[in-house]
Amino acid sequence: MAVFAHGQLRLYLLSLLEDGPRHGYELITALSDRFGGLYRPSAGTVYPRLARLQEDGLVERTQDGRTATYALTERGRQELRDRRADLVALEHDVARSVRELAARVRTDVVGSAAGLRAELAAAAQQARARGHEGVALPEEPGWHEGPGEQDRAARREQRAARRRRVRAEADLAEFRAQVRAALRDAEQRGGVSPLTADTVRAVLVSARVAIEATLPR
């Protein structure tokens, strides 16, 4: 899917420099942020356009050690003033591209989640089946173990099951804390996108179904 039409990336790079000079990497990151991480142009896409903008006198490049900073020239600022209407239209095109990319990724996420859910459910069924293979039932209760030993074995299994449950709950709590921290950090850096919210929902539903498939019924 083409994100920018011919000449649009050139204009968008100029608009990103309107607030002040930036390194090439900062421009790439700003573009990625604008698209919610759904699109990130390569260095091979951005730097040749910056070089062309410099050749056209719209951008000046300042070398600082191993890094270069790009800034608008007065001619570049005039270009933005003259093309303000084109820039507004471009912003609408970008917003539409973000929605289309998000819809495509959302479909992929839901499809992948459904496939993962089916695979985990099948694996759980196989695990349960293997658990019953080769298990011989006693001919009579207590033939090989006395009642006291059976009770002690049952209590040991209960304690082991309780430890497994506590460990699983601790893992869930840690997962919840990590995701909450990531979401709050994202909110500080620009907000949680609809794609992120949909992904969290789809993954959690898949995880719940997969976990429930392993539980006794």
Backbone as JSON Lines, residues from 0, in Angstrom:
{"i":0,"aa":"M","n":[0.85,-1.2,0.0],"ca":[0.0,0.0,0.0],"c":[0.88,1.25,0.0]}
{"i":1,"aa":"A","n":[0.67,2.15,-0.99],"ca":[1.43,3.39,-1.07],"c":[0.9,4.39,-0.04]}
{"i":2,"aa":"V","n":[1.79,4.89,0.8],"ca":[1.39,5.81,1.86],"c":[1.34,7.23,1.34]}
{"i":3,"aa":"F","n":[2.37,7.64,0.6],"ca":[2.44,9.0,0.05],"c":[2.34,8.94,-1.47]}
{"i":4,"aa":"A","n":[1.58,9.86,-2.02],"ca":[1.55,10.02,-3.47],"c":[2.8,10.8,-3.88]}
{"i":5,"aa":"H","n":[2.99,10.94,-5.2],"ca":[4.19,11.6,-5.7],"c":[4.29,13.03,-5.17]}
{"i":6,"aa":"G","n":[5.44,13.34,-4.57],"ca":[5.69,14.69,-4.08],"c":[5.17,14.97,-2.68]}
{"i":7,"aa":"Q","n":[4.35,14.07,-2.13],"ca":[3.77,14.34,-0.81],"c":[4.78,14.21,0.31]}
{"i":8,"aa":"L","n":[5.65,13.2,0.23],"ca":[6.65,13.04,1.29],"c":[7.57,14.25,1.34]}
{"i":9,"aa":"R","n":[7.92,14.78,0.21],"ca":[8.76,15.98,0.14],"c":[8.11,17.13,0.91]}
{"i":10,"aa":"L","n":[6.81,17.35,0.67],"ca":[6.1,18.43,1.35],"c":[5.98,18.13,2.84]}
{"i":11,"aa":"Y","n":[5.76,16.88,3.18],"ca":[5.6,16.55,4.59],"c":[6.9,16.73,5.36]}
{"i":12,"aa":"L","n":[8.02,16.42,4.73],"ca":[9.31,16.65,5.38],"c":[9.52,18.14,5.66]}
{"i":13,"aa":"L","n":[9.12,18.97,4.73],"ca":[9.22,20.41,4.96],"c":[8.37,20.83,6.16]}
{"i":14,"aa":"S","n":[7.16,20.27,6.26],"ca":[6.28,20.64,7.37],"c":[6.84,20.19,8.71]}
{"i":15,"aa":"L","n":[7.54,19.06,8.71],"ca":[8.13,18.57,9.96],"c":[9.29,19.45,10.43]}
{"i":16,"aa":"L","n":[9.9,20.15,9.49],"ca":[11.02,21.04,9.83],"c":[10.55,22.44,10.2]}
{"i":17,"aa":"E","n":[9.25,22.69,10.1],"ca":[8.76,24.03,10.36],"c":[8.95,24.43,11.82]}
{"i":18,"aa":"D","n":[8.91,23.47,12.73],"ca":[9.06,23.77,14.15],"c":[10.52,23.92,14.58]}
{"i":19,"aa":"G","n":[11.44,23.59,13.71],"ca":[12.85,23.72,14.07],"c":[13.7,22.65,13.41]}
{"i":20,"aa":"P","n":[15.03,22.81,13.48],"ca":[15.94,21.86,12.84],"c":[15.82,20.46,13.47]}
{"i":21,"aa":"R","n":[16.07,19.46,12.64],"ca":[16.03,18.07,13.12],"c":[17.09,17.25,12.39]}
{"i":22,"aa":"H","n":[17.5,16.17,13.08],"ca":[18.36,15.18,12.43],"c":[17.49,14.31,11.52]}
{"i":23,"aa":"G","n":[18.13,13.63,10.6],"ca":[17.39,12.74,9.71],"c":[16.66,11.66,10.48]}
{"i":24,"aa":"Y","n":[17.32,11.11,11.5],"ca":[16.68,10.06,12.31],"c":[15.45,10.6,13.03]}
{"i":25,"aa":"E","n":[15.53,11.84,13.49],"ca":[14.38,12.45,14.16],"c":[13.21,12.61,13.2]}
{"i":26,"aa":"L","n":[13.49,12.93,11.95],"ca":[12.43,13.04,10.95],"c":[11.78,11.69,10.69]}
{"i":27,"aa":"I","n":[12.59,10.64,10.61],"ca":[12.05,9.29,10.4],"c":[11.17,8.9,11.58]}
{"i":28,"aa":"T","n":[11.64,9.2,12.8],"ca":[10.86,8.86,13.99],"c":[9.57,9.67,14.05]}
{"i":29,"aa":"A","n":[9.63,10.94,13.67],"ca":[8.43,11.78,13.67],"c":[7.39,11.24,12.69]}
{"i":30,"aa":"L","n":[7.84,10.8,11.54],"ca":[6.92,10.21,10.56],"c":[6.3,8.93,11.11]}
{"i":31,"aa":"S","n":[7.13,8.09,11.74],"ca":[6.62,6.85,12.34],"c":[5.58,7.15,13.42]}
{"i":32,"aa":"D","n":[5.87,8.16,14.26],"ca":[4.92,8.53,15.32],"c":[3.61,9.04,14.74]}
{"i":33,"aa":"R","n":[3.7,9.81,13.65],"ca":[2.48,10.34,13.03],"c":[1.58,9.22,12.54]}
{"i":34,"aa":"F","n":[2.17,8.11,12.13],"ca":[1.4,6.97,11.65],"c":[1.18,5.92,12.73]}
{"i":35,"aa":"G","n":[1.39,6.31,13.99],"ca":[1.14,5.37,15.08],"c":[2.01,4.13,15.03]}
{"i":36,"aa":"G","n":[3.19,4.24,14.41],"ca":[4.08,3.09,14.3],"c":[3.71,2.12,13.19]}
{"i":37,"aa":"L","n":[2.65,2.42,12.43],"ca":[2.2,1.53,11.36],"c":[3.06,1.67,10.11]}
{"i":38,"aa":"Y","n":[3.75,2.79,9.98],"ca":[4.59,3.03,8.81],"c":[5.85,3.73,9.27]}
{"i":39,"aa":"R","n":[6.97,3.24,8.83],"ca":[8.24,3.88,9.17],"c":[9.09,3.9,7.9]}
{"i":40,"aa":"P","n":[9.32,5.08,7.33],"ca":[10.1,5.15,6.1],"c":[11.56,4.76,6.36]}
{"i":41,"aa":"S","n":[12.17,4.19,5.36],"ca":[13.57,3.81,5.5],"c":[14.48,5.01,5.3]}
{"i":42,"aa":"A","n":[15.72,4.85,5.75],"ca":[16.7,5.92,5.52],"c":[16.9,6.14,4.03]}
{"i":43,"aa":"G","n":[16.82,5.06,3.24],"ca":[16.98,5.17,1.8],"c":[15.85,5.91,1.13]}
{"i":44,"aa":"T","n":[14.74,6.1,1.84],"ca":[13.62,6.88,1.32],"c":[13.74,8.34,1.72]}
{"i":45,"aa":"V","n":[14.14,8.59,2.96],"ca":[14.13,9.95,3.5],"c":[15.36,10.77,3.08]}
{"i":46,"aa":"Y","n":[16.55,10.19,3.2],"ca":[17.76,11.0,2.98],"c":[17.91,11.49,1.53]}
{"i":47,"aa":"P","n":[17.58,10.69,0.53],"ca":[17.65,11.24,-0.83],"c":[16.71,12.42,-1.04]}
{"i":48,"aa":"R","n":[15.55,12.4,-0.42],"ca":[14.62,13.53,-0.55],"c":[15.14,14.75,0.18]}
{"i":49,"aa":"L","n":[15.78,14.54,1.32],"ca":[16.39,15.67,2.02],"c":[17.5,16.28,1.17]}
{"i":50,"aa":"A","n":[18.27,15.41,0.5],"ca":[19.34,15.92,-0.36],"c":[18.75,16.72,-1.51]}
{"i":51,"aa":"R","n":[17.64,16.27,-2.05],"ca":[17.0,17.0,-3.15],"c":[16.44,18.34,-2.65]}
{"i":52,"aa":"L","n":[15.86,18.35,-1.46],"ca":[15.37,19.6,-0.88],"c":[16.52,20.59,-0.68]}
{"i":53,"aa":"Q","n":[17.68,20.06,-0.3],"ca":[18.85,20.91,-0.13],"c":[19.3,21.47,-1.48]}
{"i":54,"aa":"E","n":[19.3,20.64,-2.52],"ca":[19.67,21.09,-3.86],"c":[18.73,22.18,-4.36]}
{"i":55,"aa":"D","n":[17.45,22.07,-3.98],"ca":[16.45,23.06,-4.43],"c":[16.46,24.32,-3.58]}
{"i":56,"aa":"G","n":[17.33,24.36,-2.56],"ca":[17.43,25.56,-1.73],"c":[16.33,25.69,-0.7]}
{"i":57,"aa":"L","n":[15.59,24.61,-0.42],"ca":[14.5,24.65,0.55],"c":[14.97,24.25,1.94]}
{"i":58,"aa":"V","n":[16.08,23.54,2.0],"ca":[16.61,23.03,3.27],"c":[18.11,23.25,3.28]}
{"i":59,"aa":"E","n":[18.63,23.57,4.46],"ca":[20.08,23.66,4.62],"c":[20.55,22.57,5.58]}
{"i":60,"aa":"R","n":[21.7,22.04,5.28],"ca":[22.25,20.92,6.05],"c":[23.49,21.39,6.78]}
{"i":61,"aa":"T","n":[23.51,21.1,8.1],"ca":[24.65,21.48,8.93],"c":[25.27,20.21,9.51]}
{"i":62,"aa":"Q","n":[26.54,20.02,9.26],"ca":[27.22,18.83,9.76],"c":[27.78,19.1,11.15]}
{"i":63,"aa":"D","n":[27.47,18.22,12.08],"ca":[27.96,18.34,13.45],"c":[28.58,17.01,13.84]}
{"i":64,"aa":"G","n":[29.88,16.88,13.6],"ca":[30.54,15.61,13.87],"c":[30.06,14.57,12.87]}
{"i":65,"aa":"R","n":[29.52,13.48,13.38],"ca":[29.06,12.41,12.51],"c":[27.59,12.53,12.17]}
{"i":66,"aa":"T","n":[26.91,13.53,12.7],"ca":[25.49,13.71,12.44],"c":[25.25,15.01,11.67]}
{"i":67,"aa":"A","n":[24.13,15.04,10.97],"ca":[23.76,16.22,10.19],"c":[22.4,16.71,10.64]}
{"i":68,"aa":"T","n":[22.25,18.02,10.69],"ca":[20.99,18.64,11.07],"c":[20.41,19.35,9.85]}
{"i":69,"aa":"Y","n":[19.11,19.21,9.69],"ca":[18.43,19.84,8.56],"c":[17.49,20.93,9.08]}
{"i":70,"aa":"A","n":[17.49,22.07,8.38],"ca":[16.64,23.2,8.78],"c":[16.07,23.85,7.54]}
{"i":71,"aa":"L","n":[14.91,24.48,7.7],"ca":[14.29,25.19,6.59],"c":[15.06,26.46,6.26]}
{"i":72,"aa":"T","n":[15.16,26.75,5.0],"ca":[15.65,28.05,4.57],"c":[14.44,28.98,4.44]}
{"i":73,"aa":"E","n":[14.68,30.24,4.19],"ca":[13.56,31.17,3.98],"c":[12.76,30.75,2.76]}
{"i":74,"aa":"R","n":[13.44,30.24,1.78],"ca":[12.74,29.75,0.59],"c":[11.85,28.55,0.93]}
{"i":75,"aa":"G","n":[12.35,27.71,1.85],"ca":[11.53,26.57,2.28],"c":[10.3,27.03,3.04]}
{"i":76,"aa":"R","n":[10.45,28.04,3.86],"ca":[9.3,28.56,4.61],"c":[8.27,29.18,3.66]}
{"i":77,"aa":"Q","n":[8.76,29.84,2.63],"ca":[7.85,30.42,1.65],"c":[7.1,29.33,0.9]}
{"i":78,"aa":"E","n":[7.81,28.24,0.62],"ca":[7.16,27.08,-0.03],"c":[6.0,26.57,0.81]}
{"i":79,"aa":"L","n":[6.21,26.48,2.12],"ca":[5.14,26.02,3.01],"c":[3.99,27.02,3.03]}
{"i":80,"aa":"R","n":[4.3,28.3,3.05],"ca":[3.23,29.31,3.06],"c":[2.41,29.25,1.77]}
{"i":81,"aa":"D","n":[3.09,29.04,0.67],"ca":[2.41,28.99,-0.62],"c":[1.57,27.72,-0.78]}
{"i":82,"aa":"R","n":[1.97,26.68,-0.08],"ca":[1.29,25.38,-0.26],"c":[0.52,24.95,0.99]}
{"i":83,"aa":"R","n":[0.07,25.9,1.76],"ca":[-0.64,25.59,3.0],"c":[-1.9,24.77,2.72]}
{"i":84,"aa":"A","n":[-2.62,25.1,1.65],"ca":[-3.82,24.34,1.31],"c":[-3.46,22.9,0.94]}
{"i":85,"aa":"D","n":[-2.34,22.72,0.2],"ca":[-1.9,21.37,-0.16],"c":[-1.53,20.57,1.09]}
{"i":86,"aa":"L","n":[-0.94,21.27,2.07],"ca":[-0.55,20.6,3.31],"c":[-1.77,20.15,4.1]}
{"i":87,"aa":"V","n":[-2.81,20.96,4.13],"ca":[-4.05,20.57,4.81],"c":[-4.64,19.33,4.14]}
{"i":88,"aa":"A","n":[-4.66,19.31,2.82],"ca":[-5.17,18.15,2.09],"c":[-4.29,16.92,2.37]}
{"i":89,"aa":"L","n":[-2.99,17.16,2.47],"ca":[-2.07,16.06,2.75],"c":[-2.34,15.47,4.13]}
{"i":90,"aa":"E","n":[-2.63,16.31,5.11],"ca":[-2.93,15.81,6.45],"c":[-4.17,14.91,6.42]}
{"i":91,"aa":"H","n":[-5.17,15.28,5.62],"ca":[-6.35,14.44,5.48],"c":[-5.98,13.1,4.83]}
{"i":92,"aa":"D","n":[-5.09,13.14,3.84],"ca":[-4.65,11.9,3.19],"c":[-3.89,11.02,4.17]}
{"i":93,"aa":"V","n":[-3.06,11.64,4.99],"ca":[-2.31,10.87,5.99],"c":[-3.26,10.21,6.99]}
{"i":94,"aa":"A","n":[-4.26,10.98,7.45],"ca":[-5.23,10.43,8.4],"c":[-5.96,9.24,7.78]}
{"i":95,"aa":"R","n":[-6.31,9.35,6.5],"ca":[-6.98,8.23,5.82],"c":[-6.04,7.03,5.71]}
{"i":96,"aa":"S","n":[-4.77,7.28,5.39],"ca":[-3.8,6.19,5.29],"c":[-3.63,5.48,6.62]}
{"i":97,"aa":"V","n":[-3.61,6.26,7.72],"ca":[-3.48,5.66,9.05],"c":[-4.68,4.75,9.33]}
{"i":98,"aa":"R","n":[-5.89,5.21,8.99],"ca":[-7.08,4.39,9.23],"c":[-7.03,3.1,8.41]}
{"i":99,"aa":"E","n":[-6.6,3.22,7.15],"ca":[-6.54,2.03,6.3],"c":[-5.47,1.05,6.78]}
{"i":100,"aa":"L","n":[-4.32,1.57,7.17],"ca":[-3.27,0.7,7.7],"c":[-3.73,0.04,8.99]}
{"i":101,"aa":"A","n":[-4.39,0.81,9.85],"ca":[-4.87,0.25,11.12],"c":[-5.89,-0.84,10.87]}
{"i":102,"aa":"A","n":[-6.79,-0.63,9.91],"ca":[-7.8,-1.65,9.6],"c":[-7.14,-2.91,9.09]}
{"i":103,"aa":"R","n":[-6.11,-2.74,8.26],"ca":[-5.42,-3.92,7.71],"c":[-4.7,-4.68,8.82]}
{"i":104,"aa":"V","n":[-3.98,-3.94,9.66],"ca":[-3.25,-4.61,10.75],"c":[-4.22,-5.24,11.74]}
{"i":105,"aa":"R","n":[-5.35,-4.54,12.01],"ca":[-6.34,-5.08,12.93],"c":[-6.88,-6.41,12.42]}
{"i":106,"aa":"T","n":[-7.13,-6.49,11.11],"ca":[-7.6,-7.75,10.52],"c":[-6.55,-8.84,10.68]}
{"i":107,"aa":"D","n":[-5.28,-8.46,10.44],"ca":[-4.19,-9.44,10.6],"c":[-4.08,-9.9,12.04]}
{"i":108,"aa":"V","n":[-4.23,-8.95,12.98],"ca":[-4.12,-9.3,14.4],"c":[-5.23,-10.26,14.81]}
{"i":109,"aa":"V","n":[-6.47,-9.94,14.39],"ca":[-7.59,-10.8,14.75],"c":[-7.43,-12.19,14.13]}
{"i":110,"aa":"G","n":[-6.98,-12.21,12.85],"ca":[-6.77,-13.5,12.2],"c":[-5.68,-14.3,12.88]}
{"i":111,"aa":"S","n":[-4.58,-13.63,13.22],"ca":[-3.49,-14.32,13.91],"c":[-3.94,-14.81,15.28]}
{"i":112,"aa":"A","n":[-4.73,-13.98,15.97],"ca":[-5.21,-14.37,17.3],"c":[-6.1,-15.59,17.2]}
{"i":113,"aa":"A","n":[-6.96,-15.63,16.18],"ca":[-7.84,-16.79,16.01],"c":[-7.02,-18.04,15.73]}
{"i":114,"aa":"G","n":[-6.0,-17.9,14.88],"ca":[-5.15,-19.06,14.59],"c":[-4.39,-19.52,15.83]}
{"i":115,"aa":"L","n":[-3.87,-18.55,16.6],"ca":[-3.17,-18.89,17.83],"c":[-4.09,-19.59,18.81]}
{"i":116,"aa":"R","n":[-5.32,-19.09,18.92],"ca":[-6.29,-19.68,19.82],"c":[-6.56,-21.14,19.44]}
{"i":117,"aa":"A","n":[-6.72,-21.4,18.14],"ca":[-6.98,-22.77,17.69],"c":[-5.78,-23.67,17.96]}
{"i":118,"aa":"E","n":[-4.56,-23.14,17.7],"ca":[-3.36,-23.95,17.93],"c":[-3.19,-24.29,19.4]}
{"i":119,"aa":"L","n":[-3.41,-23.3,20.27],"ca":[-3.26,-23.55,21.71],"c":[-4.32,-24.51,22.22]}
{"i":120,"aa":"A","n":[-5.54,-24.37,21.71],"ca":[-6.6,-25.29,22.13],"c":[-6.27,-26.71,21.7]}
{"i":121,"aa":"A","n":[-5.75,-26.87,20.48],"ca":[-5.37,-28.2,20.0],"c":[-4.24,-28.77,20.84]}
{"i":122,"aa":"A","n":[-3.25,-27.9,21.17],"ca":[-2.14,-28.36,22.0],"c":[-2.62,-28.79,23.38]}
{"i":123,"aa":"A","n":[-3.59,-28.05,23.93],"ca":[-4.14,-28.41,25.24],"c":[-4.84,-29.75,25.18]}
{"i":124,"aa":"Q","n":[-5.6,-29.99,24.11],"ca":[-6.28,-31.27,23.96],"c":[-5.27,-32.41,23.87]}
{"i":125,"aa":"Q","n":[-4.19,-32.18,23.12],"ca":[-3.16,-33.21,23.01],"c":[-2.49,-33.48,24.35]}
{"i":126,"aa":"A","n":[-2.26,-32.4,25.11],"ca":[-1.62,-32.57,26.43],"c":[-2.51,-33.39,27.35]}
{"i":127,"aa":"R","n":[-3.81,-33.1,27.31],"ca":[-4.72,-33.88,28.15],"c":[-4.76,-35.33,27.73]}
{"i":128,"aa":"A","n":[-4.71,-35.54,26.39],"ca":[-4.74,-36.92,25.9],"c":[-3.48,-37.67,26.33]}
{"i":129,"aa":"R","n":[-2.32,-36.99,26.24],"ca":[-1.08,-37.65,26.66],"c":[-1.09,-37.94,28.14]}
{"i":130,"aa":"G","n":[-1.78,-37.11,28.89],"ca":[-1.85,-37.32,30.33],"c":[-2.56,-38.61,30.7]}
{"i":131,"aa":"H","n":[-3.42,-39.12,29.81],"ca":[-4.16,-40.35,30.1],"c":[-3.54,-41.58,29.45]}
{"i":132,"aa":"E","n":[-2.54,-41.37,28.59],"ca":[-1.92,-42.51,27.93],"c":[-1.08,-43.31,28.92]}
{"i":133,"aa":"G","n":[-1.25,-44.61,28.88],"ca":[-0.42,-45.5,29.69],"c":[-0.72,-45.46,31.17]}
{"i":134,"aa":"V","n":[-1.84,-44.89,31.58],"ca":[-2.2,-44.86,32.99],"c":[-3.05,-46.08,33.31]}
{"i":135,"aa":"A","n":[-2.55,-46.94,34.14],"ca":[-3.27,-48.16,34.49],"c":[-4.1,-47.93,35.74]}
{"i":136,"aa":"L","n":[-5.37,-48.24,35.66],"ca":[-6.24,-48.11,36.82],"c":[-6.04,-49.31,37.74]}
{"i":137,"aa":"P","n":[-6.06,-49.13,39.04],"ca":[-5.9,-50.26,39.97],"c":[-7.09,-51.2,39.87]}
{"i":138,"aa":"E","n":[-6.78,-52.48,40.01],"ca":[-7.86,-53.46,39.9],"c":[-8.87,-53.27,41.02]}
{"i":139,"aa":"E","n":[-8.41,-52.96,42.21],"ca":[-9.28,-52.71,43.35],"c":[-8.71,-51.55,44.13]}
{"i":140,"aa":"P","n":[-9.5,-50.64,44.64],"ca":[-8.98,-49.53,45.44],"c":[-8.17,-50.05,46.62]}
{"i":141,"aa":"G","n":[-6.96,-49.52,46.78],"ca":[-6.15,-49.87,47.94],"c":[-5.32,-51.11,47.79]}
{"i":142,"aa":"W","n":[-5.27,-51.74,46.61],"ca":[-4.46,-52.94,46.45],"c":[-2.98,-52.67,46.65]}
{"i":143,"aa":"H","n":[-2.53,-51.52,46.1],"ca":[-1.1,-51.21,46.18],"c":[-0.8,-50.12,47.18]}
{"i":144,"aa":"E","n":[-1.81,-49.36,47.57],"ca":[-1.6,-48.3,48.54],"c":[-2.67,-48.36,49.61]}
{"i":145,"aa":"G","n":[-2.26,-48.15,50.83],"ca":[-3.24,-48.11,51.9],"c":[-3.98,-46.8,51.91]}
{"i":146,"aa":"P","n":[-5.08,-46.72,52.62],"ca":[-5.86,-45.48,52.68],"c":[-5.03,-44.28,53.16]}
{"i":147,"aa":"G","n":[-4.14,-44.52,54.12],"ca":[-3.33,-43.41,54.63],"c":[-2.4,-42.85,53.56]}
{"i":148,"aa":"E","n":[-1.79,-43.74,52.8],"ca":[-0.88,-43.29,51.75],"c":[-1.65,-42.57,50.65]}
{"i":149,"aa":"Q","n":[-2.83,-43.04,50.33],"ca":[-3.65,-42.37,49.31],"c":[-4.01,-40.95,49.76]}
{"i":150,"aa":"D","n":[-4.35,-40.8,51.04],"ca":[-4.69,-39.47,51.55],"c":[-3.49,-38.53,51.49]}
{"i":151,"aa":"R","n":[-2.31,-39.07,51.88],"ca":[-1.12,-38.24,51.84],"c":[-0.78,-37.82,50.41]}
{"i":152,"aa":"A","n":[-0.92,-38.71,49.44],"ca":[-0.66,-38.4,48.03],"c":[-1.64,-37.33,47.54]}
{"i":153,"aa":"A","n":[-2.9,-37.45,47.95],"ca":[-3.91,-36.47,47.54],"c":[-3.58,-35.1,48.11]}
{"i":154,"aa":"R","n":[-3.14,-35.06,49.38],"ca":[-2.8,-33.78,49.99],"c":[-1.58,-33.16,49.32]}
{"i":155,"aa":"R","n":[-0.59,-34.01,48.97],"ca":[0.6,-33.49,48.28],"c":[0.21,-32.87,46.94]}
{"i":156,"aa":"E","n":[-0.69,-33.53,46.23],"ca":[-1.12,-33.0,44.94],"c":[-1.91,-31.71,45.11]}
{"i":157,"aa":"Q","n":[-2.7,-31.64,46.16],"ca":[-3.44,-30.41,46.42],"c":[-2.49,-29.25,46.71]}
{"i":158,"aa":"R","n":[-1.45,-29.51,47.5],"ca":[-0.48,-28.46,47.81],"c":[0.27,-28.04,46.55]}
{"i":159,"aa":"A","n":[0.64,-29.01,45.7],"ca":[1.34,-28.69,44.46],"c":[0.45,-27.87,43.53]}
{"i":160,"aa":"A","n":[-0.84,-28.27,43.47],"ca":[-1.78,-27.53,42.62],"c":[-1.96,-26.11,43.12]}
{"i":161,"aa":"R","n":[-1.98,-25.93,44.45],"ca":[-2.14,-24.6,45.01],"c":[-0.91,-23.74,44.68]}
{"i":162,"aa":"R","n":[0.28,-24.34,44.75],"ca":[1.5,-23.59,44.41],"c":[1.49,-23.18,42.94]}
{"i":163,"aa":"R","n":[1.02,-24.07,42.08],"ca":[0.94,-23.73,40.66],"c":[-0.05,-22.59,40.43]}
{"i":164,"aa":"R","n":[-1.16,-22.62,41.14],"ca":[-2.15,-21.56,40.99],"c":[-1.6,-20.22,41.46]}
{"i":165,"aa":"V","n":[-0.91,-20.22,42.6],"ca":[-0.32,-18.99,43.13],"c":[0.73,-18.45,42.17]}
{"i":166,"aa":"R","n":[1.54,-19.34,41.61],"ca":[2.57,-18.9,40.66],"c":[1.94,-18.32,39.4]}
{"i":167,"aa":"A","n":[0.88,-18.95,38.91],"ca":[0.18,-18.44,37.73],"c":[-0.42,-17.07,38.0]}
{"i":168,"aa":"E","n":[-1.0,-16.89,39.19],"ca":[-1.58,-15.59,39.54],"c":[-0.5,-14.52,39.65]}
{"i":169,"aa":"A","n":[0.67,-14.91,40.15],"ca":[1.78,-13.95,40.23],"c":[2.25,-13.55,38.83]}
{"i":170,"aa":"D","n":[2.29,-14.54,37.93],"ca":[2.67,-14.23,36.54],"c":[1.65,-13.28,35.91]}
{"i":171,"aa":"L","n":[0.37,-13.49,36.17],"ca":[-0.67,-12.62,35.64],"c":[-0.52,-11.2,36.19]}
{"i":172,"aa":"A","n":[-0.24,-11.1,37.49],"ca":[-0.08,-9.78,38.11],"c":[1.11,-9.05,37.52]}
{"i":173,"aa":"E","n":[2.21,-9.77,37.29],"ca":[3.39,-9.14,36.71],"c":[3.11,-8.68,35.28]}
{"i":174,"aa":"F","n":[2.42,-9.54,34.51],"ca":[2.06,-9.18,33.14],"c":[1.18,-7.93,33.12]}
{"i":175,"aa":"R","n":[0.18,-7.89,34.01],"ca":[-0.72,-6.74,34.08],"c":[0.05,-5.47,34.41]}
{"i":176,"aa":"A","n":[0.98,-5.57,35.37],"ca":[1.75,-4.4,35.77],"c":[2.62,-3.9,34.62]}
{"i":177,"aa":"Q","n":[3.23,-4.82,33.88],"ca":[4.1,-4.42,32.79],"c":[3.32,-3.76,31.66]}
{"i":178,"aa":"V","n":[2.15,-4.34,31.31],"ca":[1.35,-3.76,30.24],"c":[0.8,-2.4,30.65]}
{"i":179,"aa":"R","n":[0.34,-2.28,31.9],"ca":[-0.17,-0.99,32.38],"c":[0.92,0.07,32.31]}
{"i":180,"aa":"A","n":[2.15,-0.3,32.7],"ca":[3.25,0.67,32.66],"c":[3.54,1.09,31.23]}
{"i":181,"aa":"A","n":[3.5,0.12,30.3],"ca":[3.75,0.44,28.9],"c":[2.66,1.35,28.34]}
{"i":182,"aa":"L","n":[1.4,1.09,28.69],"ca":[0.29,1.91,28.21],"c":[0.38,3.33,28.76]}
{"i":183,"aa":"R","n":[0.71,3.45,30.05],"ca":[0.82,4.78,30.65],"c":[1.99,5.56,30.05]}
{"i":184,"aa":"D","n":[3.08,4.84,29.75],"ca":[4.21,5.5,29.11],"c":[3.83,5.97,27.71]}
{"i":185,"aa":"A","n":[3.07,5.13,26.98],"ca":[2.61,5.51,25.64],"c":[1.7,6.72,25.7]}
{"i":186,"aa":"E","n":[0.88,6.81,26.74],"ca":[-0.01,7.95,26.89],"c":[0.78,9.24,27.06]}
{"i":187,"aa":"Q","n":[1.88,9.16,27.77],"ca":[2.73,10.34,27.96],"c":[3.43,10.73,26.66]}
{"i":188,"aa":"R","n":[3.64,9.75,25.78],"ca":[4.39,10.01,24.54],"c":[3.48,10.26,23.35]}
{"i":189,"aa":"G","n":[2.2,10.46,23.58],"ca":[1.32,10.77,22.45],"c":[-0.02,10.08,22.47]}
{"i":190,"aa":"G","n":[-0.21,9.12,23.36],"ca":[-1.52,8.5,23.47],"c":[-1.54,7.07,22.96]}
{"i":191,"aa":"V","n":[-2.52,6.33,23.42],"ca":[-2.72,4.94,23.01],"c":[-3.61,4.93,21.77]}
{"i":192,"aa":"S","n":[-3.13,4.32,20.7],"ca":[-3.87,4.32,19.44],"c":[-5.0,3.3,19.48]}
{"i":193,"aa":"P","n":[-6.01,3.46,18.61],"ca":[-7.08,2.44,18.51],"c":[-6.53,1.06,18.19]}
{"i":194,"aa":"L","n":[-5.47,1.01,17.37],"ca":[-4.87,-0.27,17.03],"c":[-4.33,-0.96,18.27]}
{"i":195,"aa":"T","n":[-3.66,-0.21,19.15],"ca":[-3.13,-0.79,20.38],"c":[-4.26,-1.33,21.25]}
{"i":196,"aa":"A","n":[-5.34,-0.55,21.39],"ca":[-6.46,-1.0,22.2],"c":[-7.08,-2.27,21.63]}
{"i":197,"aa":"D","n":[-7.25,-2.32,20.3],"ca":[-7.81,-3.51,19.67],"c":[-6.88,-4.71,19.83]}
{"i":198,"aa":"T","n":[-5.58,-4.47,19.72],"ca":[-4.62,-5.55,19.87],"c":[-4.64,-6.13,21.28]}
{"i":199,"aa":"V","n":[-4.68,-5.24,22.28],"ca":[-4.76,-5.7,23.68],"c":[-6.0,-6.56,23.87]}
{"i":200,"aa":"R","n":[-7.13,-6.07,23.35],"ca":[-8.39,-6.81,23.52],"c":[-8.32,-8.19,22.84]}
{"i":201,"aa":"A","n":[-7.81,-8.22,21.6],"ca":[-7.75,-9.49,20.86],"c":[-6.81,-10.48,21.52]}
{"i":202,"aa":"V","n":[-5.65,-9.99,21.98],"ca":[-4.68,-10.88,22.61],"c":[-5.21,-11.42,23.94]}
{"i":203,"aa":"L","n":[-5.88,-10.57,24.72],"ca":[-6.4,-11.02,26.0],"c":[-7.51,-12.05,25.82]}
{"i":204,"aa":"V","n":[-8.37,-11.83,24.84],"ca":[-9.43,-12.82,24.57],"c":[-8.8,-14.15,24.16]}
{"i":205,"aa":"S","n":[-7.81,-14.09,23.28],"ca":[-7.14,-15.32,22.84],"c":[-6.46,-16.03,24.01]}
{"i":206,"aa":"A","n":[-5.8,-15.25,24.86],"ca":[-5.12,-15.85,26.01],"c":[-6.12,-16.5,26.96]}
{"i":207,"aa":"R","n":[-7.24,-15.81,27.21],"ca":[-8.24,-16.37,28.12],"c":[-8.8,-17.69,27.58]}
{"i":208,"aa":"V","n":[-9.13,-17.71,26.29],"ca":[-9.68,-18.93,25.7],"c":[-8.66,-20.05,25.73]}
{"i":209,"aa":"A","n":[-7.4,-19.72,25.41],"ca":[-6.35,-20.74,25.41],"c":[-6.12,-21.31,26.81]}
{"i":210,"aa":"I","n":[-6.14,-20.44,27.83],"ca":[-5.94,-20.9,29.21],"c":[-7.1,-21.76,29.66]}
{"i":211,"aa":"E","n":[-8.33,-21.3,29.35],"ca":[-9.49,-22.08,29.75],"c":[-9.51,-23.46,29.1]}
{"i":212,"aa":"A","n":[-8.91,-23.57,27.89],"ca":[-8.89,-24.85,27.21],"c":[-8.03,-25.88,27.94]}
{"i":213,"aa":"T","n":[-7.11,-25.41,28.8],"ca":[-6.23,-26.32,29.54],"c":[-6.8,-26.7,30.91]}
{"i":214,"aa":"L","n":[-7.9,-26.05,31.32],"ca":[-8.44,-26.3,32.64],"c":[-9.37,-27.53,32.64]}
{"i":215,"aa":"P","n":[-9.44,-28.23,33.74],"ca":[-10.33,-29.4,33.8],"c":[-11.79,-28.97,33.72]}
{"i":216,"aa":"R","n":[-12.58,-29.86,33.11],"ca":[-14.0,-29.56,32.94],"c":[-14.83,-30.69,33.55]}
